[in-house]
Amino acid sequence: MKIAFVTNTCWNVFNFREGLVRHFLERGDEVISLAPSDEYTAEIEQWGVRHIETPLDQTGTNPVRDFSYLNAIRKIFKTERPDVALSFTIKSNIYASIGGKWTGVPVICNVSGLGTVFLVEGWLGKVAINLYRLAFRYSSLVFFQNTDDRELFTSFIQLDETKIGILPGSGINLKKFSYVERRTTSPIKFLMISRIIEEKGVREFVESAKQLSAHKDAIDFTLVGKLDEEHSRSIPESELKAWINEGLINYQPHSSEIADLIADHDVVVLPSYREGTPRTLLEGAAIGRALLASDVPGCREVVEDGRNGFLFEVRNTQNLTDKIKLYLSLSESERTTLGRNSRKLVEEKFDESLVIRKYEEAITQIVDK
């Protein structure tokens, strides 16, 4: 069987789809990647993936460029004739579905969070919703990563119930992200891993660090993520540098050893305005760390308030600060219990094997049909 992965970056395949890709390769399937080339292209090619350069303007709104992307997908589908295409991210979902309709290739979409389309009002959101409405008429199956997203999406766009599925995020490899006992030395370390954009709640995280700056010797805040000033809602580099110079946060743009980074911290924080099923929380939970996250769809699937961490009001810096103080007030035993409960939660609900099985079942049904 030939399976096409249609994504906005090779990084997406490398970071979120490794288990799924390797599963198909190990059973003898051919896997091709349709995405713009980046620094992770060579990595996925080493797995055995055949990469096909597919130019995409990820955040742009130029219809000519988007049509070029659609036309590229159509041509590749027509030439390669994959048995099924798996698409991820907004533009890939939309244009792979339309391209699949034109060429007879069944497409399974993964809606990994509703992104800014449903957060930002205006003409851009309306255009995206109408494109979704058109494209998803042609999808063979649409996976959502939580029921809140499914309900909101289908309130805008009617979908056949037989073409809707729910996934536990992208799943987590419980061997790669194994449990690590929490260290008990000072300072208590809080970690946020995210793109440096407004709707991830970066400013709220830093503002909490500022409110607690009088306790610098006892607590520590680290922000890890790529700065992308071309994004319309990116945090400006000048603002990020000011935070660093003030000593409010430690910052690094990326980490190749993300599991070790998480293991060196006590708490993983995500003040995001909306998520699908956030990978950073799954990774933190798998390693056995307490979680602090905004009480929004996606986050509340991974954080059970009081069991493995605490939820706080979205866009509410003071509430986030209060929950940090609550964690600091706990005994060492209580902190350890939160982390152990995190590990139990991902073992029960978010094991990567559950995602792989869902995809296998869907592909078998669609291809046979």
N, C-alpha and C positions, 0 to 999 in steps of 0.2 A: 504494500500500500504506500502511496505517496501522500505525505501530509505537509501542507504549507502553513507556516507560522507568519501571520501578517501583523507587523508591529511598527511602532514609530521609531524604535531604536534597537540595535543589537544588544545594547545594555539591558533593555527590558527582558529579552530572552535570557541573557546571562544571569540576571539577578532574580527573576521571578519564575522562569519556566524551565530551569535546568532539570529538575526531576521528571517533568512531563516529557521533555525532549529526549532525555536519556532512556526513559522507559520505551518510547517508540523505537529508538535506534537499537536497543538491546533485543527487541522482539523481531528485528529485521526490516522495519519500515524505512523508507527513504524520507528524510526530513529536509525541506528547503525553507530558507528564511527570506522573507520579502521585507526589507527595511533599508533605510539609509545606512551606509557604512560608518562605523565609528571605531573607537579604540578597543571595543569588545568583539568586533567582527572575527578577528583571528582566533579569539578564545572559543567561540562557538563552532568555528570551522574545525578546531582541534577535536571537538567531540565527535565530528562526523557529519555536521550540518553543511549543506551546500547553500552558500549565501548568494542571493541575487540582488544586486544594487537596485533600490527602488526609491528615487528621490522624493522627499516629502518636506514641506514647510510645516513644521509641527504646530506652531502657534499662530501662523499667519492667517489672514482672512481674504487673500487674493484668490478669486474664483478661477482665474486662468491657471495658477499654480496647482490648485486643487484638482482641476480637470486633467492636468498633466499627470498627476498622481493616479487618478482613476484610470486614465488611459494606459498607464504603465502596468497597473494591476491586471487590467483586461488582457493586455498582450501576453503577460506572463502566464496567466491562467490558460489562455488559448494555446500557448506553446507547450507548457509543462503538463497540462491536464492533471492536476492533483486530484486525488480521490475525495479529499475534503480539505477545507481551509479553516484554520483556527485564527480568529482575529482578536486583537486587544487594543485598547485605547480608542478615543472617540473617532478620529478621522479614519483609522484603519477599519473600525467596525462599519462605518457608513459606506466607504468606497469599496471595501472587499465585498460587502453584501450586494451592492449594485453590480460590481464586476462579476460576481458569481452568478447573478441572474442572467447577464448577457452571455456567459460562456457555459452555463450548466454546471458550475462547480458549487456543491453545497458548502455553506459557510456557517460556522458556529461562532457566535460573538460572545465576548466576555465583557460585561459592563462593570469595570472595576472601580466603582464610585461614579457619581454623576458629574464630578468635576465642576468647573465654573459655569457650565452651561445652565445649570439649575440654581446657581447662586447669584449670578449677575443678570440683572434685568436689561432690556434694551434689544435693539435690532439683531445683534449678534446671537443672543440666546434664542430668539424667535427663528432665525435662519437655521441654527443647529437643530432645534426641535423639529422643524419641518423636514430637514434632511434625514434625521432619525426616523421620522414617520414614514418617509418614502422608502428608505433603505431596509428597515426592519420588516417590511412586507415580504422581502425576498430572503431573509435569513432562515436557515433551517432550524436553528435553535438559538435562544438568547439566554446566557447564564448571567444572573445577578449574584452579588456577593453578600447581600443581606436582604431581608424582607422589606425593610423601610425603603430601600432604593427601588425595589420592585414595585411597591405600592405607589410611590411618587411617580416613577417613570410611566407606569400604566395609567395614571390619572391624566397624563398629558397625551400619551400615545397608546392606542388600543392594540393589544397583541393577543393572538390566539393562545389560550391557556396551554394548549398542547405543545407550544413552542417556547415555553418558559421553564427555566431550571434555576436552582439555587446551589451555589458552591460555597464551601467554607474558605473564602478568599483564594489565594494561590496555594494555600497549604504551607506546611513547614516541614523541612527535613529534620526529623528529631534526632538523627545521628550526627548530622553536621552541626546542628545547634543543640548540643547536649547540655544537661543540667550541670551547673558549676556552683558550688557552695559559695554563698555570699561572704565577702571578707567583712571583718568587724572593726577595722581600723578607721580612724578619722582622717580626712573629713568625709561626711556623707556626700556621695556624688550623684548628681542628677544629669541625665543624658537626654538630649533631643536630637533625633536623626531625621532630617527632612530637607526637601528643597527649600531654598531661602526665599519664599514668597509669602505674601500677606495671609492668604487663607489657610496656611498651615499653622497659624498662631505663633509665628516666630516672635513678633513684638510682645505678645503676652508673656512668653517664656522669659524674655530678657527683662521685661518690666518687673516680673516676680523676683528675678535675680537682683534687680536694683532695690526692690523693697526689703530684701533680706541681706543687703550688702553689709550691714553692721555685724553679720555673723560669718564673715568671709573665712575665718579660720576653721569654722565647724562644717561649712557646706560649700559645695563646688558645683558650678554649672558649665556644661560642655555642649556646644552646638556643632553638629556635623552635617554638612550638606553643601551641595553645589550652588554657587551664586550664578544666576542667569539673568543679567540685566536686560537682555532682549525680551524677557517675559514682561507682559504689560503690568503685572502686579509684583514684580521682583522688589525685594528690599534693596535700596541703593547701596553700592559699595561703600560710599562715604559714611552711611549710617552704620553699616556693619563694622567698619574700621573704628568708628567712635566707640561702639560697645566694647571692642577688644581693648582699645587704648584706656578706657575707663576701668578696665579690669573686671567688668561685669561677667564676662564669659570667657571660656577657652574655646577656640574655634579651629576646626580643620575642614577643608573642603571635601575630603573623602577618606575612607579607610578601607584598605584591602583586606584587613583582618577584622571584620565587623563583629564576629563572635567574641574575639578577645577583648575588643573595645567594650562591648556590653558587659562582659564578665567583670570588667574592672570598675563598673559602676553599680550603684545600689538601686536606682530607680530609673525607668524609662518614661519619658514625658512626651505627650503629644496633644497640644492645644488646638488641633485642627478644627476647621469649621464644618467639615463633612468628609467622610471617607467611604471606601468600599469595605474592605477588611484590611486594616493597615498592617503592612508587612513589618514595620518597625516594632509594633506592639507584639506581633506573633513571635518575632525573634527574641525580644526581651523576655516574653513569657516562657519560651522554650528553654532559655538559659536559667530561668528561675529568678526573675527579677520582679519586684513590685511595679505596678503600672499606675501612672496618673494620666488621665485623658479627659477631653471634653465630652460632655454627655450628648453625643450626636450619633446618628446612624453610622454603623461601622465600628466606631470605638466602643460603643456599649455592648457589642457582640463579644469583644475580647476582654473587656474589663467588667468584672462583676463587683459592683461597689461594696467594699468592706470585706470581700473574700480574697481577691488577689491584687487589690489596689483601690483607688478612689476616683470617682467621676466628679467633674466640676462644671459649672455653667460655661457654655461657649462664650468667647469674647469677654470673659469676666476675669480680669487679672487678679482682683482681690480674692475671688473664690479659689483660684489656682494657688495663690499664696497661702490661703488658709489650709488647703489640703496638703501642701508641702509641710506646713507647721504641724499638721495632724500626724503625718508620717514621722516627723522628727520627735514627736512626743511618745512614740511607741517604744516598747522594750525591744531588745535585740531578738528575743524569742518571737515576738509578734511580727517583727519585720521579716524574719526568716520564714514564718508561716505564710505570709503573703506571697513570698517568692515560690515556695513549694506548691502553693495552690495554683499559681500561674502555670507551672509545669504540668500539673494534673489537668488543667483546663485544656491546654493545647493537645495533650495526649488523647483526651476524650473527644474533642470537637474539630481539631484543625490539622490532624496528621496528613501529610502530603499524599499518602496512599489513598485517602478518601477522594481527593480531587482527581487523581489519576483514574480511579475506578469510574467516577462520574463521566469523565471524558471518554473512556473506553466504551462504556455502555451507550453513550450518545452517538459516537462514531459508528459503532456496529449497527445500531438501529437505522441511522440515516443512510449509510452506504448500502445496507441490505435493501432498504426501501427503494 
